[in-house]
Amino acid sequence: MAWDIFDEIQRMQEEMDRMFNDFFRRPYYRSLGPGRSPQESELRATPRKREALTDVQETDKEVIITAELPGMTKEDIELSITSERLEIRAESKDEHSESREGFKASGRQYTGFYRSIPFPVPVKADEARATYKNGVLEVFLPKKDVAESRNIEID
């Protein structure tokens, strides 16, 4: 699976569309809170998961999958491996509140990533290993040995 500039441009376009839609929705219905419409309040109540940026490399002995998961800790990440694909799920929730005399504020922040990646070749899922450092997840999957072909006699 090779990197394609057109896929990257499409992903960037979708992200820009989402950002512009969020930005231009805000100034209406000030009486409902800090500039949110009823529709936007519903949208914001349902957390969205972004697609993690990934790269798949194939060497002679293994398949290496690299995923960018900024702001996550190792405990926030869940990996599911089958013989055909790798699923990456990551969720981070943060709640905070502050109270002073005559003032009270609270907030919640939710970040989530999801990606399902098919393998380009058969792999040994039970021998997979993963590392996570500085927001970058690397999953190493050894390739299965391809069985050699042989002739079979017919009785």
C-alpha positions as CSV (number, residue, x, y, z in Angstrom):
1,M,0.0,0.0,0.0
2,A,1.8,3.1,-1.2
3,W,1.3,6.7,-0.2
4,D,-0.8,8.6,-2.6
5,I,-0.6,12.4,-2.9
6,F,-4.3,12.6,-4.0
7,D,-5.5,10.7,-1.0
8,E,-3.6,13.2,1.2
9,I,-5.0,16.2,-0.6
10,Q,-8.6,14.8,-0.2
11,R,-8.0,14.2,3.5
12,M,-6.8,17.8,3.9
13,Q,-9.8,19.1,2.0
14,E,-12.2,17.2,4.2
15,E,-10.5,18.5,7.4
16,M,-10.6,22.1,6.1
17,D,-14.3,21.7,5.2
18,R,-15.0,20.5,8.7
19,M,-13.1,23.4,10.3
20,F,-14.8,26.0,8.2
21,N,-18.3,24.5,9.0
22,D,-17.5,24.6,12.7
23,F,-16.2,28.1,12.5
24,F,-19.1,29.6,10.7
25,R,-21.7,27.9,12.8
26,R,-20.7,29.7,16.1
27,P,-21.9,33.3,16.1
28,Y,-25.7,32.6,16.2
29,Y,-28.0,32.0,19.1
30,R,-26.0,33.8,21.8
31,S,-28.8,33.3,24.3
32,L,-28.1,29.5,24.3
33,G,-24.6,29.8,25.6
34,P,-21.2,30.8,24.3
35,G,-22.3,31.2,20.7
36,R,-23.8,27.8,19.9
37,S,-26.9,26.9,17.9
38,P,-29.1,24.1,19.0
39,Q,-27.8,21.9,16.2
40,E,-24.2,22.7,17.1
41,S,-24.9,21.8,20.7
42,E,-26.2,18.4,19.6
43,L,-23.2,17.9,17.4
44,R,-20.7,18.8,20.1
45,A,-22.5,16.5,22.6
46,T,-21.6,13.5,20.3
47,P,-17.8,13.1,20.3
48,R,-16.2,12.5,16.9
49,K,-13.3,10.2,16.2
50,R,-10.7,11.3,13.8
51,E,-8.9,9.0,11.4
52,A,-5.4,8.4,12.7
53,L,-2.7,9.3,10.1
54,T,-0.9,6.1,9.3
55,D,1.9,4.7,7.1
56,V,2.3,1.0,6.1
57,Q,5.7,-0.2,5.2
58,E,6.7,-3.7,4.0
59,T,10.2,-5.1,4.4
60,D,11.5,-8.6,3.6
61,K,10.6,-10.0,7.0
62,E,7.8,-7.8,8.4
63,V,5.0,-5.2,7.9
64,I,5.5,-2.0,9.9
65,I,2.5,0.2,10.6
66,T,3.1,3.7,12.0
67,A,0.2,5.8,13.3
68,E,0.2,9.4,14.7
69,L,-1.9,9.6,17.9
70,P,-1.0,13.1,19.3
71,G,-2.1,13.7,22.9
72,M,-2.7,10.1,23.8
73,T,-1.0,8.0,26.4
74,K,-0.2,4.3,26.1
75,E,-3.1,3.4,28.3
76,D,-5.6,5.3,26.0
77,I,-4.8,3.1,23.0
78,E,-6.4,-0.2,22.1
79,L,-5.1,-2.5,19.3
80,S,-7.1,-5.4,17.8
81,I,-5.4,-7.7,15.4
82,T,-6.9,-10.3,13.1
83,S,-5.2,-12.3,10.4
84,E,-6.5,-9.7,7.9
85,R,-6.4,-6.3,9.5
86,L,-5.3,-4.0,12.4
87,E,-7.8,-1.8,14.3
88,I,-6.5,1.1,16.2
89,R,-8.8,2.8,18.8
90,A,-7.7,5.6,21.0
91,E,-9.8,7.7,23.4
92,S,-8.8,10.4,25.8
93,K,-11.2,12.2,28.1
94,D,-10.4,15.1,30.4
95,E,-12.7,16.8,32.8
96,H,-11.8,19.8,35.0
97,S,-13.6,22.3,37.2
98,E,-12.6,25.4,39.0
99,S,-14.4,27.1,41.9
100,R,-13.7,30.4,43.5
101,E,-15.8,32.9,45.4
102,G,-18.6,33.9,43.1
103,F,-17.2,31.9,40.2
104,K,-17.5,28.4,39.0
105,A,-16.2,26.9,35.7
106,S,-16.0,23.4,34.4
107,G,-15.1,21.8,31.1
108,R,-14.7,18.6,29.3
109,Q,-12.5,17.6,26.5
110,Y,-12.7,14.4,24.4
111,T,-10.3,13.2,21.7
112,G,-10.6,10.0,19.8
113,F,-8.9,8.2,16.9
114,Y,-10.0,5.2,14.9
115,R,-8.4,3.4,12.0
116,S,-8.8,0.0,10.4
117,I,-5.8,-1.0,8.3
118,P,-5.9,-4.1,6.0
119,F,-2.6,-6.0,5.7
120,P,-0.9,-6.1,2.3
121,V,0.3,-9.6,2.9
122,P,-0.5,-12.5,5.4
123,V,1.1,-11.8,8.8
124,K,1.6,-13.7,12.0
125,A,-0.9,-11.8,14.3
126,D,0.2,-13.7,17.4
127,E,3.8,-12.5,17.1
128,A,2.9,-8.8,16.7
129,R,4.7,-6.2,18.9
130,A,4.0,-2.5,19.3
131,T,5.8,0.5,20.7
132,Y,4.5,4.0,21.5
133,K,6.7,7.1,22.0
134,N,6.1,10.8,21.6
135,G,2.6,10.4,20.0
136,V,3.8,7.8,17.4
137,L,2.6,4.2,17.5
138,E,4.6,1.6,15.7
139,V,3.3,-2.0,15.2
140,F,5.7,-4.7,13.9
141,L,4.0,-7.7,12.3
142,P,6.2,-10.6,11.0
143,K,5.2,-12.0,7.6
144,K,3.9,-15.5,7.2
145,D,6.1,-17.8,5.3
146,V,4.6,-18.5,1.9
147,A,4.2,-22.3,1.4
148,E,6.2,-23.7,-1.4
149,S,4.2,-25.3,-4.2
150,R,4.5,-28.9,-5.1
151,N,3.1,-31.4,-7.6
152,I,0.4,-33.8,-6.5
153,E,-0.2,-37.1,-8.1
154,I,-3.7,-38.1,-9.0
155,D,-4.8,-41.6,-8.1
